[in-house]
Amino acid sequence: MARMRQAKGELKGLLSAANWREYLPTIAQGGVTHIGPLFSFLLLEPLMMHKAAVALGATCSYLSETSPEKARNVVRRYMWHLSEESGNIGWGIPEAFAETLVQSKLLAQEFYKILITYVIDLGREDNYCDNNYLRRSCFWACGRFAEQNQALCLDWRKWLAKGLDDEDVICRGMACFALTKLPLDFSIVPKLQSIAQGSYPERCVLFDGEQLYEQSVSDLAMLALRRS
């Protein structure tokens, strides 16, 4: 227990530094011993949560090269946390899932098709995330992965487009955010225009890799419309 507390303190100090990204290789080389502490940081305030997600991605990438099955087990842990059977809410898990797939080609190839399923409602037993707040993170995660892997995610647009009618307005904005990372699908232009021209001042909290920032739902729809 004391060792865990020490590891948590050291990792939190590294992630709190202004140059925190420079410490990611050091964190990653801690391998499985750093997984538990980093998971616990996913429950902290949003900026630290995102940093922990990035660090988990770096650690899983390192593991995928040195102990692939251990890396797969971490991704399976993400999937368990996001399942109804786990009884967990899963705060920070979609962000960590996305960052892991972005940083590991091996894990991306094996698991990227799972990521989109958390925003697909088939009306039957599926992976759809029915918690509005957590589903916002799922849309963000799809956008984060699509940003670096457009070719793999082109057919995601039809599912992200359904998010434009989500019951949660912030989820609509997060769906717009994800669509800003992909070429524009002209079949959804009318829906994007409706959101862009409507009055949707609700703010989506986003992460640019260093800091949190906010954009309104309508502004994100406008950005999606500008994709070519």
N, C-alpha and C positions, 0 to 999 in steps of 0.2 A: 504493500500500500504506500509506504514511504517513497519507494522507487517510482511508483506511478505519479505521486504528487510532484516529485522532483522533475520528472520528464515533462509533466504538464507545465510547470513553471518555466522550464527552459524553452520549451516550444512556444509558449505564449509570448515570452520575451522576444524570440526571434521573429515571430509573426507581427509583433507590435512595432518593430523597428521600421524606420523610414525606408530602408533599403532591404525590406523583408524578402524580396524575390531573390536576392543574392544568396540567401540562406537555404533556398529550396533544395539544392543538391545535398547539402548536409542533412537536412530533414529527411529527404528521400532515402539516404543511405542507412538511416535508422531502421528501415524495413518494417517488419511486423510489430516491432516494439513501439513504433510511433503511431500505429493505426488506432489503437484504443484512445489515447489522449486526443488525437485529431478528431475522432468521432465525437468526443465530448464537446469539442469547441463548436460543433455544428449547432449547438443549442444556445450559443452566445449571441450577442448583438450582431446585426446584419453584416457589418464590415468584417468582423472577425470570422463570422461564419463563412463568408466567401473566401477569405484567405485560407481558412482551414480546408475548404473544398479544393482549392488550388493545390495545397500541400498534400492532400490525400491523392490527388491526381498524379503529382510528381512521385509520390511514394509507390503508388500502384504501377506507374510506368517503370520505375526501377525494379520492382518485384517481377514485372512481366518479362524482364530480360534475365533475371537471376533465378527466380522461382515462380514460373508462370502459373502453377496451380494455386499458389498462395495469393497471387494477384486475382485470379478468377474467383477465389473464395471471398475476397473483399467485395467484388461486384455482386456476387450472389448475396452477400450481406445487405448491400443496397436494396436488392430486389426483395429480400425478406422484409426489410423495414417498410417498404412501400406496399406490401401485401396486406390485405385485410386480416389474414390469419395471425400476423405478428402482434396486432393490437397496438402498434405504435402509430404516432402521427407522422413521423418521418421528416421533421424539420431539417432542412439543409441537405437531405439525401439527394434530391434531384440535382442540386448544384454540384455535389461531389461526384455523382454518376457522370454528369456531362464533362466535368473537368478531367475525370479519369479517362474517358473515351477520347477526349481531345488529345491527351498526352501520350496515349498508348495505341499504336496502330493495331497491335495484336488484339487488345481488348475491344477496340472499336469494331474490328471485323467480326468479332464473335457476338457482340452484344448491342450494336447500335440499333438494330431493329426493335429491341425491347423498349428503348427510350421513348419512342413516339407513342407507344401503346397506352401510356398513362394519360394521354389527352384524347384517346379514341373511345367514344361511348357507343358500344354496339347494342346496348339495350339488353344484354345478357351477361353471364359471368365472363368477366374480362379484367384487364389491368387498370381500367379507367379510375382515375383518382377523383372521388366524389366530394373531397374536402376542398371548398373554394380557395382557401388560403394556400394550401399545399399545391393545388393545381396551377396557381400562378407560377410557382417555382418550376413546375413541370414544363410549362410553356417556355419559360426563360431557358431552361436546360436544353430544350429542343433548338432554340435559337443559338445558344452557345455552341452546340455541336455543329449545326448547319453552317455557322460562320466559317468553320475550318474545313468543312466536308460537303460542299455544295452538291457535288456530283452524286453523292450517296443519298441526298435528302430531297431531290427534286419531287419525288412522289409524296413527300410529306405535306406538300402545299394543300392538297385536297382535305387533309385532316386538320391542318392548322386553320384553314378557311372556316371550318365548322366552329372553331373557337371564336370567330367574329360574332357569333350569336350566343355566346356563353351567357348564362344567367348572371354571372359575376362580371361587372363592368371592367374591373382590373384585369381579369382573365382575358377579356377582349383585347385590352391594350397589350398584354403580354403575347397574345397570339399575333398581333400586329408587329410587335418587336421581333418575334421569330421570323415573320415573313419579310422583314427588312433584310434578312441575311440570305434570301434566296431570290432568284430572278422573278420578276412579276408574272403572275398567272393572270392573264387578261380576263378570264372568266369571273374573277372575284373583284374586279375593278369597281362595279356598282356598290358592292357592300363596303369596300374600303372608302369609297367616296362618301357614302352615307355617314360613316363614322367620322371621317375627316371633317366633313362640313357640319356635322351635328355639334351639339354642346356636350362634350365629354371632358370636363376639366379634371376628372379624377387623375391622380398622379401615380405612375408606376415607378417603383424603386428598382433601379438597374445598377449593374456593376460593370465598369469598363476595364477591369483587370487591375486597377489600382485603387479607385475610389467609387463610392456610391454616387449616383446622380438620379434625378427625377425627370420624367417627361410625361406630358398629358396623354391620355388615350387618343385624343384626336390628332395630336402631333405625331404620334407613332404611326397612325393610319396614313397620314400624309407622307411620312418617310417611306412607308411600304409602297405607296403609289409611285414614288420616284425611282423605284428599282427598274432596271432595264434588262 
